[in-house]
Amino acid sequence: MKPLISFIVTYHNEPKALLEACLGSIRALRLSADEAEVIVVDDGMTLSDSPLLGETLVRQEQSGLSVARNTGIDASQGRYIQFVDADDAIIPEAYEIVLEQLRKGQADVVLFRMTKKDSSKSPLKSETSSLPLREGRGGSFLQHRNLRAAAWGYAFRRSVLGELRFCPGILHEDELFTPQLFLRANSLVELDAEAYFYRQHEGTITHSKEPGKVKKRLDDIHFILRELNSLGNPLLERRVRQLTVDYLQNVWTLTHSIGEVRRRARELRGEGFLPLPMRRYSLRYLLFSLFV
Protein backbone atom coordinates (compact mmCIF):
# COMPACT_ATOMS: atom_id res chain seq x y z
CA MET A 1 0.00 0.00 0.00
CA LYS A 2 1.28 3.46 -0.88
CA PRO A 3 2.13 5.81 2.00
CA LEU A 4 -0.19 8.71 2.74
CA ILE A 5 2.45 11.36 2.10
CA SER A 6 5.93 11.83 0.67
CA PHE A 7 8.03 14.65 2.11
CA ILE A 8 10.53 15.76 -0.54
CA VAL A 9 13.40 17.61 1.13
CA THR A 10 15.69 19.39 -1.34
CA TYR A 11 19.24 19.93 -0.13
CA HIS A 12 22.09 21.98 -1.63
CA ASN A 13 25.00 22.44 0.73
CA GLU A 14 22.96 24.00 3.56
CA PRO A 15 24.38 23.77 7.09
CA LYS A 16 23.93 20.22 8.39
CA ALA A 17 22.36 21.52 11.60
CA LEU A 18 19.51 23.07 9.60
CA LEU A 19 18.92 19.86 7.69
CA GLU A 20 18.86 17.91 10.95
CA ALA A 21 16.32 20.37 12.38
CA CYS A 22 14.23 20.06 9.23
CA LEU A 23 14.20 16.26 9.35
CA GLY A 24 13.54 16.34 13.09
CA SER A 25 10.44 18.45 12.53
CA ILE A 26 9.08 15.85 10.10
CA ARG A 27 9.93 12.97 12.44
CA ALA A 28 7.96 14.74 15.19
CA LEU A 29 4.72 14.32 13.26
CA ARG A 30 2.29 11.67 14.44
CA LEU A 31 2.72 9.48 11.37
CA SER A 32 3.24 5.74 11.36
CA ALA A 33 6.13 4.26 9.42
CA ASP A 34 3.85 3.10 6.62
CA GLU A 35 2.04 6.46 6.37
CA ALA A 36 5.02 8.57 5.35
CA GLU A 37 8.23 8.50 3.38
CA VAL A 38 10.92 11.16 3.50
CA ILE A 39 13.09 11.63 0.42
CA VAL A 40 16.16 13.84 0.67
CA VAL A 41 17.40 14.96 -2.74
CA ASP A 42 21.07 15.97 -2.54
CA ASP A 43 21.63 18.47 -5.37
CA GLY A 44 25.42 18.47 -5.70
CA MET A 45 26.30 15.20 -3.95
CA THR A 46 27.87 16.86 -0.90
CA LEU A 47 25.79 15.18 1.78
CA SER A 48 26.94 12.23 3.84
CA ASP A 49 24.50 9.76 5.36
CA SER A 50 25.15 11.02 8.88
CA PRO A 51 22.08 13.27 9.37
CA LEU A 52 19.74 10.60 8.04
CA LEU A 53 17.87 7.93 9.96
CA GLY A 54 15.04 6.28 8.02
CA GLU A 55 15.00 8.78 5.18
CA THR A 56 15.75 7.89 1.56
CA LEU A 57 18.73 9.72 0.08
CA VAL A 58 18.80 10.44 -3.65
CA ARG A 59 21.92 12.06 -5.09
CA GLN A 60 22.21 14.06 -8.29
CA GLU A 61 24.86 16.26 -9.87
CA GLN A 62 24.18 19.91 -9.17
CA SER A 63 21.24 20.79 -11.40
CA GLY A 64 19.19 23.31 -9.43
CA LEU A 65 16.03 23.30 -7.35
CA SER A 66 13.62 22.53 -10.18
CA VAL A 67 15.46 19.38 -11.20
CA ALA A 68 15.87 18.33 -7.55
CA ARG A 69 12.14 18.59 -6.97
CA ASN A 70 11.43 16.70 -10.20
CA THR A 71 13.83 13.98 -9.06
CA GLY A 72 11.97 13.77 -5.75
CA ILE A 73 8.61 13.54 -7.52
CA ASP A 74 9.83 10.67 -9.69
CA ALA A 75 11.21 8.83 -6.65
CA SER A 76 8.12 9.33 -4.48
CA GLN A 77 5.38 6.80 -3.77
CA GLY A 78 3.06 8.76 -1.48
CA ARG A 79 -0.52 9.62 -2.38
CA TYR A 80 0.26 13.21 -1.41
CA ILE A 81 3.47 15.24 -1.78
CA GLN A 82 4.88 17.94 0.49
CA PHE A 83 7.98 19.89 -0.52
CA VAL A 84 10.29 21.10 2.24
CA ASP A 85 13.48 23.11 1.76
CA ALA A 86 16.36 21.73 3.80
CA ASP A 87 16.87 24.98 5.72
CA ASP A 88 13.17 25.29 6.64
CA ALA A 89 11.00 23.14 8.88
CA ILE A 90 7.53 21.75 9.43
CA ILE A 91 5.65 23.02 12.50
CA PRO A 92 4.37 19.68 13.77
CA GLU A 93 1.41 20.77 15.89
CA ALA A 94 -0.08 22.88 13.11
CA TYR A 95 0.77 20.38 10.37
CA GLU A 96 -1.33 17.76 12.15
CA ILE A 97 -4.34 19.77 10.96
CA VAL A 98 -3.06 19.38 7.39
CA LEU A 99 -2.72 15.63 7.92
CA GLU A 100 -6.33 15.46 9.11
CA GLN A 101 -7.41 16.75 5.71
CA LEU A 102 -5.08 14.40 3.83
CA ARG A 103 -6.41 11.37 5.69
CA LYS A 104 -9.93 12.27 4.58
CA GLY A 105 -8.65 11.88 1.02
CA GLN A 106 -11.10 14.37 -0.46
CA ALA A 107 -8.83 17.34 -1.28
CA ASP A 108 -6.42 17.50 -4.20
CA VAL A 109 -4.61 20.46 -2.60
CA VAL A 110 -4.43 21.46 1.07
CA LEU A 111 -3.17 25.01 1.40
CA PHE A 112 -1.81 26.41 4.67
CA ARG A 113 0.14 29.36 6.04
CA MET A 114 3.78 29.87 6.88
CA THR A 115 5.64 31.82 9.53
CA LYS A 116 9.09 33.38 9.62
CA LYS A 117 9.27 32.95 13.40
CA ASP A 118 11.43 30.16 14.80
CA SER A 119 9.27 27.03 14.75
CA SER A 120 10.37 26.10 18.26
CA LYS A 121 8.90 29.42 19.43
CA SER A 122 5.73 29.29 17.34
CA PRO A 123 3.13 27.21 19.16
CA LEU A 124 -0.22 26.58 17.54
CA LYS A 125 -2.30 29.74 17.76
CA SER A 126 -5.19 29.30 20.18
CA GLU A 127 -7.62 30.66 17.60
CA THR A 128 -6.46 28.23 14.90
CA SER A 129 -9.28 25.96 13.79
CA SER A 130 -9.13 22.64 12.00
CA LEU A 131 -12.14 23.78 9.97
CA PRO A 132 -11.26 25.01 6.47
CA LEU A 133 -11.27 28.73 5.77
CA ARG A 134 -12.62 27.93 2.33
CA GLU A 135 -13.09 25.04 -0.05
CA GLY A 136 -13.56 24.83 -3.80
CA ARG A 137 -11.85 24.08 -7.07
CA GLY A 138 -8.27 25.19 -7.61
CA GLY A 139 -9.24 27.24 -10.65
CA SER A 140 -11.84 29.13 -8.64
CA PHE A 141 -9.19 29.94 -6.03
CA LEU A 142 -6.95 31.40 -8.76
CA GLN A 143 -9.84 33.47 -10.07
CA HIS A 144 -10.96 34.93 -6.74
CA ARG A 145 -8.03 34.82 -4.32
CA ASN A 146 -4.48 36.15 -4.20
CA LEU A 147 -1.92 33.39 -4.61
CA ARG A 148 1.25 32.69 -2.63
CA ALA A 149 2.97 30.44 -5.14
CA ALA A 150 5.65 28.88 -2.92
CA ALA A 151 5.58 25.13 -3.58
CA TRP A 152 6.15 24.32 0.09
CA GLY A 153 2.96 26.16 1.04
CA TYR A 154 0.61 23.26 0.31
CA ALA A 155 0.38 19.49 0.13
CA PHE A 156 -1.07 18.05 -3.07
CA ARG A 157 -2.33 14.79 -4.47
CA ARG A 158 0.39 13.24 -6.61
CA SER A 159 -2.05 11.94 -9.21
CA VAL A 160 -3.15 15.45 -10.25
CA LEU A 161 0.35 16.19 -11.56
CA GLY A 162 0.15 14.17 -14.74
CA GLU A 163 3.14 15.28 -16.80
CA LEU A 164 3.48 18.61 -14.98
CA ARG A 165 6.97 19.22 -13.61
CA PHE A 166 9.12 22.20 -12.57
CA CYS A 167 10.83 24.05 -15.41
CA PRO A 168 14.62 23.54 -15.14
CA GLY A 169 17.06 26.40 -15.19
CA ILE A 170 14.82 29.27 -14.09
CA LEU A 171 14.43 31.23 -10.87
CA HIS A 172 10.99 31.68 -9.29
CA GLU A 173 10.01 28.31 -10.73
CA ASP A 174 7.13 28.05 -8.24
CA GLU A 175 5.38 30.93 -10.01
CA LEU A 176 5.07 28.77 -13.12
CA PHE A 177 4.38 25.44 -11.41
CA THR A 178 1.81 26.32 -8.75
CA PRO A 179 -0.85 28.02 -10.92
CA GLN A 180 -0.78 25.10 -13.35
CA LEU A 181 -1.11 22.62 -10.50
CA PHE A 182 -4.06 24.53 -9.02
CA LEU A 183 -5.81 24.45 -12.41
CA ARG A 184 -5.69 20.65 -12.20
CA ALA A 185 -7.14 20.52 -8.66
CA ASN A 186 -10.83 19.65 -8.54
CA SER A 187 -10.90 20.25 -4.79
CA LEU A 188 -8.81 22.69 -2.74
CA VAL A 189 -8.97 23.23 1.01
CA GLU A 190 -7.42 26.32 2.60
CA LEU A 191 -6.51 26.17 6.30
CA ASP A 192 -5.71 28.89 8.81
CA ALA A 193 -2.74 26.99 10.21
CA GLU A 194 0.86 28.23 10.32
CA ALA A 195 2.31 24.85 9.46
CA TYR A 196 5.62 25.81 7.80
CA PHE A 197 8.65 27.66 9.17
CA TYR A 198 10.40 29.64 6.43
CA ARG A 199 13.94 30.92 6.88
CA GLN A 200 14.83 33.84 4.62
CA HIS A 201 18.49 34.19 3.63
CA GLU A 202 20.08 37.26 2.12
CA GLY A 203 22.84 35.21 0.51
CA THR A 204 20.64 33.34 -1.97
CA ILE A 205 20.61 34.10 -5.69
CA THR A 206 17.12 35.58 -5.44
CA HIS A 207 18.53 38.20 -3.04
CA SER A 208 21.76 38.86 -4.95
CA LYS A 209 22.43 42.38 -6.25
CA GLU A 210 24.98 41.25 -8.86
CA PRO A 211 23.92 42.71 -12.24
CA GLY A 212 24.04 39.36 -14.06
CA LYS A 213 21.92 37.64 -11.44
CA VAL A 214 19.49 40.55 -11.28
CA LYS A 215 19.06 40.36 -15.06
CA LYS A 216 18.42 36.62 -14.91
CA ARG A 217 15.90 37.03 -12.13
CA LEU A 218 13.96 39.65 -14.10
CA ASP A 219 14.23 37.77 -17.38
CA ASP A 220 12.92 34.61 -15.73
CA ILE A 221 9.88 36.38 -14.29
CA HIS A 222 9.17 37.79 -17.77
CA PHE A 223 9.51 34.27 -19.20
CA ILE A 224 7.03 32.93 -16.63
CA LEU A 225 4.57 35.69 -17.50
CA ARG A 226 4.73 34.71 -21.16
CA GLU A 227 4.37 31.02 -20.40
CA LEU A 228 1.31 31.47 -18.18
CA ASN A 229 -0.27 33.88 -20.63
CA SER A 230 0.32 31.48 -23.52
CA LEU A 231 -1.92 28.91 -21.83
CA GLY A 232 -4.87 31.13 -22.70
CA ASN A 233 -6.83 30.11 -19.61
CA PRO A 234 -9.10 32.90 -18.27
CA LEU A 235 -8.77 31.46 -14.76
CA LEU A 236 -5.11 32.57 -14.84
CA GLU A 237 -5.95 36.17 -15.70
CA ARG A 238 -5.80 37.45 -12.13
CA ARG A 239 -2.48 35.74 -11.45
CA VAL A 240 -0.91 37.01 -14.69
CA ARG A 241 -1.96 40.58 -13.91
CA GLN A 242 -0.62 40.44 -10.37
CA LEU A 243 2.62 38.88 -11.54
CA THR A 244 2.95 41.74 -14.04
CA VAL A 245 2.83 44.16 -11.11
CA ASP A 246 5.36 42.07 -9.18
CA TYR A 247 7.64 42.06 -12.22
CA LEU A 248 7.61 45.83 -12.73
CA GLN A 249 8.07 46.45 -9.01
CA ASN A 250 11.08 44.13 -9.04
CA VAL A 251 12.52 45.96 -12.05
CA TRP A 252 12.53 49.16 -10.04
CA THR A 253 13.65 47.77 -6.67
CA LEU A 254 16.46 45.72 -8.21
CA THR A 255 17.78 48.25 -10.76
CA HIS A 256 16.59 51.69 -9.54
CA SER A 257 16.66 52.65 -13.20
CA ILE A 258 13.76 54.57 -14.72
CA GLY A 259 15.19 53.75 -18.14
CA GLU A 260 15.08 50.00 -17.41
CA VAL A 261 11.53 50.26 -16.08
CA ARG A 262 10.45 52.08 -19.24
CA ARG A 263 12.23 49.60 -21.51
CA ARG A 264 10.66 46.58 -19.90
CA ALA A 265 7.26 48.29 -19.68
CA ARG A 266 7.41 48.91 -23.44
CA GLU A 267 8.05 45.18 -23.93
CA LEU A 268 5.05 44.33 -21.78
CA ARG A 269 2.86 46.79 -23.65
CA GLY A 270 3.91 45.30 -26.97
CA GLU A 271 2.99 41.83 -25.67
CA GLY A 272 -0.42 42.95 -24.41
CA PHE A 273 0.30 42.83 -20.65
CA LEU A 274 -0.16 46.59 -20.35
CA PRO A 275 -2.20 48.63 -19.69
CA LEU A 276 -3.42 46.92 -16.54
CA PRO A 277 -7.18 46.81 -16.02
CA MET A 278 -8.57 48.40 -12.87
CA ARG A 279 -9.34 45.61 -10.42
CA ARG A 280 -9.56 45.43 -6.62
CA TYR A 281 -7.25 42.42 -6.33
CA SER A 282 -5.31 44.26 -3.64
CA LEU A 283 -4.55 47.84 -2.67
CA ARG A 284 -1.05 47.47 -4.12
CA TYR A 285 -2.42 46.25 -7.43
CA LEU A 286 -4.99 49.02 -7.61
CA LEU A 287 -2.47 51.78 -6.90
CA PHE A 288 0.08 50.30 -9.27
CA SER A 289 -2.42 49.97 -12.11
CA LEU A 290 -3.35 53.63 -11.64
CA PHE A 291 0.32 54.63 -11.67
CA VAL A 292 1.23 52.57 -14.74
C-alpha positions in Angstrom: 0.0 0.0 0.0 1.3 3.5 -0.9 2.1 5.8 2.0 -0.2 8.7 2.7 2.4 11.4 2.1 5.9 11.8 0.7 8.0 14.6 2.1 10.5 15.8 -0.5 13.4 17.6 1.1 15.7 19.4 -1.3 19.2 19.9 -0.1 22.1 22.0 -1.6 25.0 22.4 0.7 23.0 24.0 3.6 24.4 23.8 7.1 23.9 20.2 8.4 22.4 21.5 11.6 19.5 23.1 9.6 18.9 19.9 7.7 18.9 17.9 10.9 16.3 20.4 12.4 14.2 20.1 9.2 14.2 16.3 9.3 13.5 16.3 13.1 10.4 18.5 12.5 9.1 15.9 10.1 9.9 13.0 12.4 8.0 14.7 15.2 4.7 14.3 13.3 2.3 11.7 14.4 2.7 9.5 11.4 3.2 5.7 11.4 6.1 4.3 9.4 3.8 3.1 6.6 2.0 6.5 6.4 5.0 8.6 5.4 8.2 8.5 3.4 10.9 11.2 3.5 13.1 11.6 0.4 16.2 13.8 0.7 17.4 15.0 -2.7 21.1 16.0 -2.5 21.6 18.5 -5.4 25.4 18.5 -5.7 26.3 15.2 -4.0 27.9 16.9 -0.9 25.8 15.2 1.8 26.9 12.2 3.8 24.5 9.8 5.4 25.2 11.0 8.9 22.1 13.3 9.4 19.7 10.6 8.0 17.9 7.9 10.0 15.0 6.3 8.0 15.0 8.8 5.2 15.8 7.9 1.6 18.7 9.7 0.1 18.8 10.4 -3.7 21.9 12.1 -5.1 22.2 14.1 -8.3 24.9 16.3 -9.9 24.2 19.9 -9.2 21.2 20.8 -11.4 19.2 23.3 -9.4 16.0 23.3 -7.3 13.6 22.5 -10.2 15.5 19.4 -11.2 15.9 18.3 -7.5 12.1 18.6 -7.0 11.4 16.7 -10.2 13.8 14.0 -9.1 12.0 13.8 -5.8 8.6 13.5 -7.5 9.8 10.7 -9.7 11.2 8.8 -6.6 8.1 9.3 -4.5 5.4 6.8 -3.8 3.1 8.8 -1.5 -0.5 9.6 -2.4 0.3 13.2 -1.4 3.5 15.2 -1.8 4.9 17.9 0.5 8.0 19.9 -0.5 10.3 21.1 2.2 13.5 23.1 1.8 16.4 21.7 3.8 16.9 25.0 5.7 13.2 25.3 6.6 11.0 23.1 8.9 7.5 21.8 9.4 5.6 23.0 12.5 4.4 19.7 13.8 1.4 20.8 15.9 -0.1 22.9 13.1 0.8 20.4 10.4 -1.3 17.8 12.2 -4.3 19.8 11.0 -3.1 19.4 7.4 -2.7 15.6 7.9 -6.3 15.5 9.1 -7.4 16.7 5.7 -5.1 14.4 3.8 -6.4 11.4 5.7 -9.9 12.3 4.6 -8.6 11.9 1.0 -11.1 14.4 -0.5 -8.8 17.3 -1.3 -6.4 17.5 -4.2 -4.6 20.5 -2.6 -4.4 21.5 1.1 -3.2 25.0 1.4 -1.8 26.4 4.7 0.1 29.4 6.0 3.8 29.9 6.9 5.6 31.8 9.5 9.1 33.4 9.6 9.3 32.9 13.4 11.4 30.2 14.8 9.3 27.0 14.8 10.4 26.1 18.3 8.9 29.4 19.4 5.7 29.3 17.3 3.1 27.2 19.2 -0.2 26.6 17.5 -2.3 29.7 17.8 -5.2 29.3 20.2 -7.6 30.7 17.6 -6.5 28.2 14.9 -9.3 26.0 13.8 -9.1 22.6 12.0 -12.1 23.8 10.0 -11.3 25.0 6.5 -11.3 28.7 5.8 -12.6 27.9 2.3 -13.1 25.0 -0.1 -13.6 24.8 -3.8 -11.8 24.1 -7.1 -8.3 25.2 -7.6 -9.2 27.2 -10.7 -11.8 29.1 -8.6 -9.2 29.9 -6.0 -6.9 31.4 -8.8 -9.8 33.5 -10.1 -11.0 34.9 -6.7 -8.0 34.8 -4.3 -4.5 36.2 -4.2 -1.9 33.4 -4.6 1.2 32.7 -2.6 3.0 30.4 -5.1 5.7 28.9 -2.9 5.6 25.1 -3.6 6.2 24.3 0.1 3.0 26.2 1.0 0.6 23.3 0.3 0.4 19.5 0.1 -1.1 18.1 -3.1 -2.3 14.8 -4.5 0.4 13.2 -6.6 -2.0 11.9 -9.2 -3.1 15.4 -10.2 0.4 16.2 -11.6 0.1 14.2 -14.7 3.1 15.3 -16.8 3.5 18.6 -15.0 7.0 19.2 -13.6 9.1 22.2 -12.6 10.8 24.1 -15.4 14.6 23.5 -15.1 17.1 26.4 -15.2 14.8 29.3 -14.1 14.4 31.2 -10.9 11.0 31.7 -9.3 10.0 28.3 -10.7 7.1 28.1 -8.2 5.4 30.9 -10.0 5.1 28.8 -13.1 4.4 25.4 -11.4 1.8 26.3 -8.8 -0.8 28.0 -10.9 -0.8 25.1 -13.4 -1.1 22.6 -10.5 -4.1 24.5 -9.0 -5.8 24.4 -12.4 -5.7 20.6 -12.2 -7.1 20.5 -8.7 -10.8 19.6 -8.5 -10.9 20.3 -4.8 -8.8 22.7 -2.7 -9.0 23.2 1.0 -7.4 26.3 2.6 -6.5 26.2 6.3 -5.7 28.9 8.8 -2.7 27.0 10.2 0.9 28.2 10.3 2.3 24.8 9.5 5.6 25.8 7.8 8.7 27.7 9.2 10.4 29.6 6.4 13.9 30.9 6.9 14.8 33.8 4.6 18.5 34.2 3.6 20.1 37.3 2.1 22.8 35.2 0.5 20.6 33.3 -2.0 20.6 34.1 -5.7 17.1 35.6 -5.4 18.5 38.2 -3.0 21.8 38.9 -5.0 22.4 42.4 -6.3 25.0 41.3 -8.9 23.9 42.7 -12.2 24.0 39.4 -14.1 21.9 37.6 -11.4 19.5 40.6 -11.3 19.1 40.4 -15.1 18.4 36.6 -14.9 15.9 37.0 -12.1 14.0 39.7 -14.1 14.2 37.8 -17.4 12.9 34.6 -15.7 9.9 36.4 -14.3 9.2 37.8 -17.8 9.5 34.3 -19.2 7.0 32.9 -16.6 4.6 35.7 -17.5 4.7 34.7 -21.2 4.4 31.0 -20.4 1.3 31.5 -18.2 -0.3 33.9 -20.6 0.3 31.5 -23.5 -1.9 28.9 -21.8 -4.9 31.1 -22.7 -6.8 30.1 -19.6 -9.1 32.9 -18.3 -8.8 31.5 -14.8 -5.1 32.6 -14.8 -6.0 36.2 -15.7 -5.8 37.5 -12.1 -2.5 35.7 -11.5 -0.9 37.0 -14.7 -2.0 40.6 -13.9 -0.6 40.4 -10.4 2.6 38.9 -11.5 3.0 41.7 -14.0 2.8 44.2 -11.1 5.4 42.1 -9.2 7.6 42.1 -12.2 7.6 45.8 -12.7 8.1 46.5 -9.0 11.1 44.1 -9.0 12.5 46.0 -12.0 12.5 49.2 -10.0 13.7 47.8 -6.7 16.5 45.7 -8.2 17.8 48.3 -10.8 16.6 51.7 -9.5 16.7 52.7 -13.2 13.8 54.6 -14.7 15.2 53.7 -18.1 15.1 50.0 -17.4 11.5 50.3 -16.1 10.5 52.1 -19.2 12.2 49.6 -21.5 10.7 46.6 -19.9 7.3 48.3 -19.7 7.4 48.9 -23.4 8.0 45.2 -23.9 5.0 44.3 -21.8 2.9 46.8 -23.6 3.9 45.3 -27.0 3.0 41.8 -25.7 -0.4 42.9 -24.4 0.3 42.8 -20.7 -0.2 46.6 -20.3 -2.2 48.6 -19.7 -3.4 46.9 -16.5 -7.2 46.8 -16.0 -8.6 48.4 -12.9 -9.3 45.6 -10.4 -9.6 45.4 -6.6 -7.2 42.4 -6.3 -5.3 44.3 -3.6 -4.6 47.8 -2.7 -1.0 47.5 -4.1 -2.4 46.2 -7.4 -5.0 49.0 -7.6 -2.5 51.8 -6.9 0.1 50.3 -9.3 -2.4 50.0 -12.1 -3.3 53.6 -11.6 0.3 54.6 -11.7 1.2 52.6 -14.7 
